[in-house]
Amino acid sequence: MLAYTAPSTVEEAVRALAGASGVAKVLSGGTDLLVQLRSGRAKPDLIVDTKKIPGISDISERDGGFVIGAATPGAVIGECEALRQAWPGVVEAANLIGSTQIQGRASLAGNLCNASPAADSVPALIAARATCVVAGAKGRREVPVESIVTGPGRTSLDRDELIVEFHLPKRPPRSADAYLRFIPRTEMDIAVVGAGVNVTLDAAGVCTDARVVLGAVAPTAVLVPDAAAALIGRALDAAALAALDQAARRACRPIDDKRGTIAYRTKVAGVMARRAATTAYERAGKRR
Ligand SMILES: Cc1cc2nc3c(=O)[nH]c(=O)nc-3n(C[C@H](O)[C@H](O)[C@H](O)COP(=O)(O)OP(=O)(O)OC[C@H]3O[C@@H](n4cnc5c(N)ncnc54)[C@H](O)[C@@H]3O)c2cc1C
């Protein structure tokens, strides 16, 4: 029989997960988990609903950066003006998830821990150097977002662990991010390729720091240091864009299916990386 609990503290949630006799699943918005329950793909013995934990669906500013509760819905993220100003790429990625109805529920923790290679918020979070706080029976640890997903449907979390919150760092001046995805329809589809780019420029418009992350082209989101290297030390000229395009293509290990061949996905990854980089540069250039 399926049991359900809705703890009011993180410690209670950890105790419930640690004490579960069979498979336990954490519930945030449920937009993945409920679909999987109905289809029979997920058959947990216990559901631990986090939404009654204070702060788990809130956004706050700390040390010049942001703390986003694990279960904060996309709609709330999109309405936070300060977050939109500081991290437009993270917000546009979170807001691309699903439809208006889905946005009322879908969270960053659920998007990450569902561990789909095509999850939209994940490349943007990794490009942003976001970290997450993981709570478990041994206490809390703060880890980079890229350390969570280990493969399609798999994470590095122990069975007694859940994500409590995400941290986005303080932004340096002349710094901005962007996320773009390609889907075959205009909305409500899974990314064939996603690209998150985060850049910092100097006063002359030369890139001093960059992170480039691709989604949907490998079993997990791919951080591409060669693509960042193509940008750093240069203005965003044609040569830099061409080098970025090539580095993005080289990083692809995509599947071949009805929604895109390997060759197609690889080519589109270069295009998405160039376009996301161009938007991030334009945004960064407008900031002092
Ligand atoms: C119609 C539709 C359209 C969609 N469109 C998109 C899209 O465009 N882009 C996209 O990326 N996704 C899309 N999705 C998938 C889904 O909406 C997202 O992945 C969403 O962000 C999941 O968040 P959630 O809070 O609903 O997760 P849940 O369903 O609550 O959880 C998902 C998984 O994460 C685990 N989990 C949840 N919270 C935690 C936590 N705090 N700690 C540890 N593990 C946790 C759960 O146990 C479960 O395995 C779509 C889904 C639907 C139904």
The ligand as a Gaussian input file, in Angstrom:
#p B3LYP/6-31G(d) Opt

LIG

0 1
 C        2.767000      18.550000     -19.534000
 C        4.174000      18.572000     -19.048000
 C        5.099000      19.392000     -19.680000
 C        6.425000      19.430000     -19.224000
 N        7.322000      20.260000     -19.869000
 C        8.609000      20.295000     -19.454000
 C        9.544000      21.152000     -20.119000
 O        9.220000      21.897000     -21.053000
 N       10.836000      21.149000     -19.681000
 C       11.242000      20.353000     -18.631000
 O       12.418000      20.399000     -18.267000
 N       10.349000      19.535000     -17.981000
 C        9.061000      19.489000     -18.366000
 N        8.163000      18.676000     -17.714000
 C        8.615000      17.841000     -16.591000
 C        8.345000      18.457000     -15.191000
 O        7.292000      19.380000     -15.204000
 C        9.610000      19.147000     -14.641000
 O       10.682000      18.225000     -14.600000
 C        9.390000      19.766000     -13.254000
 O       10.380000      20.730000     -12.994000
 C        9.383000      18.741000     -12.132000
 O        9.211000      19.425000     -10.894000
 P        8.185000      18.921000      -9.797000
 O        8.325000      19.837000      -8.638000
 O        6.812000      18.796000     -10.374000
 O        8.801000      17.475000      -9.482000
 P        8.139000      16.188000      -8.824000
 O        7.235000      15.522000      -9.797000
 O        7.602000      16.508000      -7.485000
 O        9.467000      15.304000      -8.632000
 C       10.224000      14.861000      -9.738000
 C       11.335000      13.931000      -9.234000
 O       12.235000      14.642000      -8.395000
 C       12.241000      14.066000      -7.071000
 N       12.260000      15.189000      -6.137000
 C       11.368000      16.204000      -6.055000
 N       11.740000      17.088000      -5.124000
 C       12.891000      16.634000      -4.592000
 C       13.758000      17.107000      -3.569000
 N       13.519000      18.242000      -2.905000
 N       14.867000      16.390000      -3.264000
 C       15.118000      15.231000      -3.920000
 N       14.351000      14.724000      -4.895000
 C       13.231000      15.420000      -5.223000
 C       10.957000      13.245000      -6.975000
 O       11.088000      12.192000      -6.033000
 C       10.811000      12.759000      -8.406000
 O       11.658000      11.658000      -8.623000
 C        6.821000      18.619000     -18.133000
 C        5.881000      17.802000     -17.488000
 C        4.574000      17.768000     -17.944000
 C        3.590000      16.880000     -17.219000

